[in-house]
Amino acid sequence: MFEKGVGIINDFMYSKLLIVLLIVAGLYFTIRSRFIQVRLFRSACKSIMEKPEDDKAFSSFQALMVSTASRVGTGNIVGVSSAICMGGFGSVFWMWVIAIIGGASAFIESTLAQIYKKKARDGKCYGGPAYYIEAALHCRPLAILFCIAMILTYGFGFNMLASYNLQSTFSSFSFYVQGNTPWFIGGVIAVIAGWCLLGGANRIVKITSSVVPVMGVLYILVALLSIVINIENVPAVFAQIFDEAFDFKAIFGGFAGSAMMYGIKRGLFSNEAGIGSAPNASASASVSHPVKQGLVQMISVFIDTLLICTATAMLCMCSGVAPSGALEGAPWVQEALRATFGMIGPVFIACAMVLFAFTTLLGNCFYCDNLLTYIFKKEPGQKFMVGFRLACTAAIFVGAGVSMNMLWNIADVCMGLMAIINIPVILILSGIAFRALSDYEKQKKSGVNPVFKAENIGIKGDNFWK
């Protein structure tokens, strides 16, 4: 009964409401910013490597890695495979679309998070959607509702799904026994993740900033090698992607199972543009101007979808192994790499999934720390945080053995609720972000390193940027 109800809500969200919200908002931000994704791409790349004046402060790069740790996860492997198996090759095109226009949404929300961020007693920065909702819209109840939705999404929904996806990659090995092995693997994951989580945010940042770049580069290199080996299939694959992407008869005949729906749903799950997650990491970065971090987070969306998701899609589609409902998820990726590299393929995917899922689990729980601080108006006590992290660890264990369809639906609904709150808010507040963008570009044209003052864009009163 519960699973059926979640499925109905999920279908409504992604067949009607969220499709309109995501596309309209993304296009509006893209057009009004004069295609910032292309125009300021070089500036965005430069901003990533800027170092803060305080060596102890979080850098733009570290904030990027934390948000990318959450974005780059099992969705980049299992989510992409599921989208193509269920929606066809055309799903990939719609993933690209939602990433390109979503880059503008990511820029707006992360710039707003920087503008309205706060300073802790130790000098570090914090913030996110809850803070700009309260500061600009003066609606703390809505901000708390967003925090609760995000805690449910990241602390539980996404982590349960990541745990399931990780254990499912071992299903092709001889030692895997349905019914027993998933729980054993879930227990191992929970113990390791729990050890890291109880070490606090600093350990999370240190681990993710070290592991994510290596993990992403290695995965892309293997995917590129697979594509090169099967290069003769590439033209046909691209032809099929565009052919199925614009099969409007199929799309409007059964939208719930169409390439567009699966592409947008799995693209959003993977890159998270506009749903309000990345701003929590963005606010922690120490930068001289909010727009710099907005540009950095825009790059994170591209890394996630245009690089890593595309790498997964191409290595699978070029392999010659046909997608099907029976191979949905990790099995299709494993079979694709087995066809190209032999038995080493499934082993590599299992290792990659361990790293992807692990960094996802840690990045997700980093977000929850900031959310709980906002709800309680202070950092929760040590006993509460230990209890909360143990609850998250228990969810990781439980997720390994629950139904895949139910976990996908729960994760999609929770994520959808975040987007339903955050997207209208950033639409309302986007004028502030665009004024900050104008201030940034004006200073860049004058040849100086942009430095932000809130009063320059009409924000008065007590704030971080006085």
C-alpha positions in Angstrom: 0.0 0.0 0.0 2.8 2.4 1.0 4.8 1.5 -2.1 1.8 2.0 -4.4 1.0 5.4 -2.9 4.6 6.6 -3.2 4.5 5.5 -6.9 1.4 7.5 -7.6 2.9 10.7 -6.1 6.1 10.1 -8.0 4.3 9.7 -11.4 2.3 12.9 -10.8 5.4 14.9 -9.9 7.5 13.9 -12.8 4.8 13.7 -15.5 3.4 17.2 -14.9 4.6 19.5 -12.1 8.4 19.2 -12.0 8.8 18.9 -15.7 7.3 22.4 -16.1 9.1 23.9 -13.1 12.5 22.6 -14.1 12.4 23.6 -17.8 10.7 26.9 -17.3 13.0 28.0 -14.5 16.2 26.7 -16.3 15.3 28.5 -19.5 14.4 31.7 -17.8 17.7 31.8 -15.9 19.6 30.9 -19.0 18.1 33.6 -21.2 18.2 36.3 -18.5 21.8 35.6 -17.7 22.6 35.7 -21.4 23.7 32.0 -21.5 26.0 32.2 -18.6 26.9 28.5 -19.0 28.8 29.4 -22.2 29.7 33.1 -21.7 31.5 32.8 -18.3 32.6 29.2 -18.6 36.3 30.2 -18.6 35.8 32.4 -15.5 34.1 29.5 -13.7 37.1 27.3 -14.3 39.5 29.9 -13.0 37.3 30.4 -9.8 37.6 26.7 -8.9 41.3 27.1 -8.1 41.2 30.3 -6.2 42.5 30.0 -2.6 40.9 31.7 0.3 42.9 34.3 2.3 42.5 32.2 5.5 44.2 28.8 5.1 41.8 27.2 7.5 38.7 28.3 5.5 36.9 26.1 3.0 38.1 26.8 -0.5 35.9 26.9 -3.6 37.5 23.6 -4.6 36.6 21.9 -1.4 33.0 23.1 -1.5 32.9 21.9 -5.1 34.1 18.5 -4.1 31.6 18.2 -1.3 28.7 19.1 -3.6 30.2 16.9 -6.3 30.6 14.0 -3.8 26.8 14.1 -3.4 26.0 14.6 -7.1 28.6 12.1 -8.4 27.3 8.8 -7.0 25.5 5.7 -7.9 23.1 7.7 -10.0 25.9 8.2 -12.5 26.1 4.5 -13.1 22.9 2.8 -12.0 20.6 5.8 -12.6 21.9 6.3 -16.2 21.6 2.6 -16.9 18.0 2.5 -15.5 17.0 5.5 -17.6 18.2 4.0 -20.9 16.9 0.5 -20.1 13.4 1.9 -19.3 13.2 5.0 -21.5 15.6 4.1 -24.4 18.6 5.8 -25.9 16.7 9.1 -26.2 16.9 9.5 -22.4 20.5 10.6 -22.8 19.6 13.6 -24.9 17.1 14.8 -22.2 19.8 14.3 -19.5 22.0 16.7 -21.5 19.2 19.2 -21.8 18.4 19.2 -18.1 22.1 19.6 -17.3 22.7 22.5 -19.7 19.8 24.6 -18.6 20.2 23.3 -15.0 23.6 24.9 -14.9 21.9 28.3 -14.8 19.7 27.2 -12.0 22.7 25.9 -10.0 24.4 29.2 -10.5 21.4 31.2 -9.2 20.8 29.0 -6.1 24.5 28.9 -5.1 25.0 32.6 -5.6 22.0 33.3 -3.4 23.5 30.9 -0.7 26.7 32.9 -0.7 24.9 36.3 -0.5 22.8 35.2 2.5 25.4 33.1 4.3 26.3 33.4 7.9 29.5 33.4 9.9 30.0 31.0 12.7 31.9 31.8 15.9 35.0 29.9 14.6 35.0 32.2 11.5 33.7 29.6 9.1 30.8 30.2 6.8 27.5 28.3 6.6 24.2 28.8 4.8 21.8 27.4 2.2 18.2 27.6 0.9 16.8 27.8 4.5 18.9 30.9 5.1 17.9 32.8 2.0 14.3 31.7 2.4 14.2 33.3 5.8 16.3 36.3 5.1 14.7 37.4 1.9 11.2 36.0 2.2 10.9 36.2 6.0 9.2 32.8 6.1 10.9 30.6 8.7 8.2 27.8 8.6 8.8 27.3 4.9 12.6 27.2 5.5 12.1 24.6 8.2 9.9 22.5 5.9 12.7 22.6 3.3 15.2 21.5 5.9 13.0 18.5 6.9 12.5 17.5 3.2 16.2 17.7 2.6 17.1 15.7 5.7 14.6 13.0 4.6 16.1 13.0 1.1 19.8 13.0 1.9 20.0 11.5 5.4 17.7 8.6 4.5 16.2 8.4 1.0 19.4 8.9 -1.1 21.6 7.0 1.4 19.3 3.9 1.4 19.2 3.9 -2.4 23.0 4.3 -2.6 23.4 1.4 -0.3 21.1 -0.8 -2.4 22.9 0.2 -5.6 26.2 -0.6 -4.2 25.3 -4.1 -3.0 23.5 -4.9 -6.3 26.8 -4.6 -8.2 27.9 -7.8 -6.5 24.9 -9.8 -7.8 26.9 -11.0 -10.8 29.6 -12.7 -8.6 29.4 -16.3 -7.5 29.5 -15.6 -3.8 26.3 -13.5 -4.0 23.2 -15.2 -2.4 19.9 -13.4 -2.7 18.4 -12.7 0.7 21.6 -13.0 2.7 24.4 -11.2 0.9 22.6 -7.8 0.5 22.3 -7.6 4.3 25.9 -8.6 4.9 27.2 -6.0 2.4 24.8 -3.4 3.9 26.3 -4.1 7.3 29.8 -3.6 6.1 28.9 -0.3 4.3 27.1 0.9 7.4 30.0 0.3 9.8 32.6 2.0 7.5 30.3 5.0 6.8 29.4 5.3 10.5 33.0 5.5 11.4 33.6 8.4 9.0 30.3 10.2 10.0 31.1 10.1 13.7 34.4 11.9 12.8 32.4 15.0 11.9 32.4 17.5 8.9 36.2 18.0 8.8 36.8 14.3 8.1 34.1 14.3 5.5 35.6 17.2 3.6 39.1 15.8 3.8 38.0 12.4 2.5 35.8 13.6 -0.3 38.2 16.3 -1.6 40.8 13.5 -1.9 38.7 10.7 -3.3 36.3 12.4 -5.7 38.8 13.7 -8.3 40.7 10.4 -8.5 37.5 8.4 -8.7 35.9 10.6 -11.4 39.1 10.8 -13.6 39.7 7.0 -13.5 36.1 6.2 -14.3 36.1 8.6 -17.3 39.4 7.1 -18.6 38.0 3.6 -18.5 34.8 4.7 -20.2 36.8 6.5 -22.9 38.9 3.4 -23.5 35.7 1.4 -23.9 34.3 3.9 -26.4 37.6 3.8 -28.4 37.5 0.0 -28.5 34.0 0.1 -29.8 34.4 3.3 -31.9 32.7 1.8 -34.9 29.4 1.8 -33.0 29.5 5.5 -32.1 27.8 7.0 -35.2 24.9 4.6 -34.9 24.5 5.3 -31.2 24.3 9.1 -31.7 21.8 8.6 -34.5 19.6 6.5 -32.2 19.9 9.0 -29.3 18.5 11.8 -31.5 16.0 9.7 -33.3 14.4 8.4 -30.0 14.7 11.8 -28.2 12.4 13.4 -30.8 9.9 10.6 -31.1 7.1 12.9 -29.9 4.4 10.3 -30.8 6.0 8.0 -28.2 6.5 10.8 -25.7 3.0 12.1 -25.8 1.4 8.7 -26.2 2.8 7.5 -22.9 4.8 10.2 -21.2 5.3 8.3 -17.9 7.5 5.8 -19.6 9.0 8.0 -22.2 12.7 8.9 -22.9 11.9 12.5 -21.9 10.5 11.6 -18.5 13.3 9.1 -17.7 16.0 11.5 -18.9 14.8 14.4 -16.9 14.1 12.4 -13.8 17.4 10.6 -13.8 19.3 13.7 -14.9 17.8 15.6 -12.0 18.6 12.8 -9.6 22.2 12.8 -10.8 23.0 16.5 -11.1 20.5 17.9 -8.5 20.4 21.4 -10.2 17.8 23.6 -8.7 16.7 21.3 -5.9 18.6 23.2 -3.2 21.3 20.7 -2.2 24.5 22.2 -3.5 23.9 25.7 -1.9 24.5 24.2 1.5 28.1 23.4 0.4 28.4 26.6 -1.7 27.8 28.7 1.4 30.7 27.2 3.2 33.3 28.4 0.6 35.4 31.5 1.4 35.3 33.7 -1.7 35.6 37.4 -2.4 32.4 37.5 -4.4 29.2 35.3 -4.3 29.1 35.0 -8.1 32.5 33.1 -8.1 31.0 30.2 -6.1 27.8 30.3 -8.2 30.0 29.7 -11.3 31.9 26.9 -9.6 28.7 25.1 -8.8 27.6 25.5 -12.4 30.7 23.5 -13.4 29.8 20.8 -10.9 26.5 20.1 -12.9 28.5 19.8 -16.1 31.1 17.4 -14.5 28.3 15.2 -13.2 26.1 14.9 -16.3 28.0 16.0 -19.4 31.1 14.1 -18.3 30.4 11.2 -16.0 26.8 10.4 -16.9 27.6 10.6 -20.6 30.7 8.4 -20.0 28.4 5.7 -18.5 25.8 6.0 -21.3 28.4 5.8 -24.1 30.3 2.9 -22.7 27.0 0.9 -22.3 25.5 1.9 -25.6 28.6 1.3 -27.7 29.2 -2.1 -26.2 26.7 -3.9 -28.4 24.8 -5.2 -25.4 21.2 -4.3 -25.8 19.4 -2.6 -22.8 16.4 -4.3 -21.4 14.2 -4.2 -18.3 15.9 -7.4 -17.0 19.3 -5.6 -17.1 18.1 -2.4 -15.5 20.7 -0.8 -13.2 24.1 -2.1 -12.5 23.7 -5.4 -14.4 23.7 -3.7 -17.8 26.8 -1.7 -17.0 28.5 -4.9 -15.9 27.5 -6.8 -19.0 28.7 -3.9 -21.2 32.1 -3.8 -19.6 32.3 -7.6 -19.6 31.7 -7.6 -23.4 34.6 -5.1 -23.9 37.1 -6.1 -21.2 36.1 -9.5 -20.1 35.9 -10.5 -16.4 37.8 -7.5 -15.3 34.9 -5.3 -16.3 32.5 -6.3 -13.6 35.3 -6.1 -11.0 36.1 -2.5 -12.0 32.4 -1.5 -11.8 32.1 -3.0 -8.3 35.2 -1.0 -7.2 33.9 2.1 -8.8 30.5 1.7 -7.2 32.1 1.3 -3.8 33.9 4.7 -4.2 30.9 6.4 -5.8 28.5 5.2 -3.1 30.9 5.9 -0.3 31.5 9.5 -1.3 27.7 10.0 -1.9 27.0 8.8 1.7 29.5 11.2 3.2 28.5 14.2 1.1 24.8 13.6 1.9 25.4 13.6 5.6 27.5 16.8 5.4 24.4 18.6 4.2 22.4 17.4 7.2 24.7 19.0 9.7 23.9 22.5 8.3 20.2 21.8 8.2 20.0 20.7 11.8 22.0 23.7 12.9 19.4 25.9 11.2 16.4 24.1 12.7 17.8 24.3 16.2 19.3 27.8 15.7 22.6 26.4 17.0 24.8 23.3 16.6 22.9 20.4 18.1 24.5 18.7 21.2 27.0 15.9 20.7 24.5 13.2 22.0 21.9 14.3 19.5 24.4 14.3 16.6 25.7 10.9 17.5 22.1 9.6 17.6 21.2 11.2 14.3 24.3 9.8 12.6 23.6 6.3 14.0 20.1 6.6 12.6 21.6 7.5 9.2 23.9 4.5 9.5 20.9 2.3 10.3 19.1 3.6 7.1 22.2 2.6 5.1 22.0 -0.9 6.4 18.2 -1.2 5.8 18.5 0.2 2.3 20.7 -2.7 1.1 17.9 -5.2 1.4 14.7 -3.2 0.4 13.0 -3.3 -3.0 14.7 -1.3 -5.7 11.5 0.2 -7.1 10.4 1.5 -3.7 13.7 3.0 -3.0 13.8 4.9 -6.3 10.3 6.2 -5.8 11.0 7.3 -2.2 14.2 9.1 -3.4 12.4 10.7 -6.3 9.5 12.0 -4.2 11.7 13.4 -1.5 13.9 15.1 -4.1 10.8 16.4 -5.9 9.5 18.0 -2.7 12.8 19.9 -2.3 12.5 21.2 -5.9 8.9 22.2 -5.5 9.9 24.5 -2.6 13.3 25.7 -3.9 12.6 26.5 -7.5 9.8 29.0 -6.9 11.9 30.6 -4.2 14.9 31.1 -6.5 12.7 32.4 -9.2 11.4 35.0 -6.8 14.9 35.9 -5.6 16.7 35.7 -8.9 16.7 39.4 -9.3 19.2 39.7 -6.4 21.5 37.1 -8.0 21.4 38.9 -11.3 22.3 42.2 -9.6 25.2 40.4 -8.0 26.2 39.1 -11.5 26.1 42.6 -12.9 28.3 43.8 -10.1 30.8 41.0 -10.7 31.0 41.6 -14.4 31.4 45.4 -13.9 34.4 44.8 -11.7 35.9 42.2 -14.1 35.6 44.7 -17.0 37.5 47.3 -14.9 40.4 44.9 -14.5 40.1 44.2 -10.7 39.4 41.1 -8.7 35.7 41.3 -7.9 35.0 42.0 -4.2 31.4 42.0 -3.0 29.6 44.4 -0.8 25.9 43.8 -0.1 25.0 47.5 -0.2 26.2 47.6 -3.8 23.2 45.6 -4.9 20.7 47.2 -2.4 20.9 44.8 0.5 20.9 46.6 3.8 21.1 45.6 7.4 23.2 43.1 9.3 24.7 40.6 6.8 28.0 38.7 6.1 29.0 41.1 3.3 28.9 44.5 5.1 
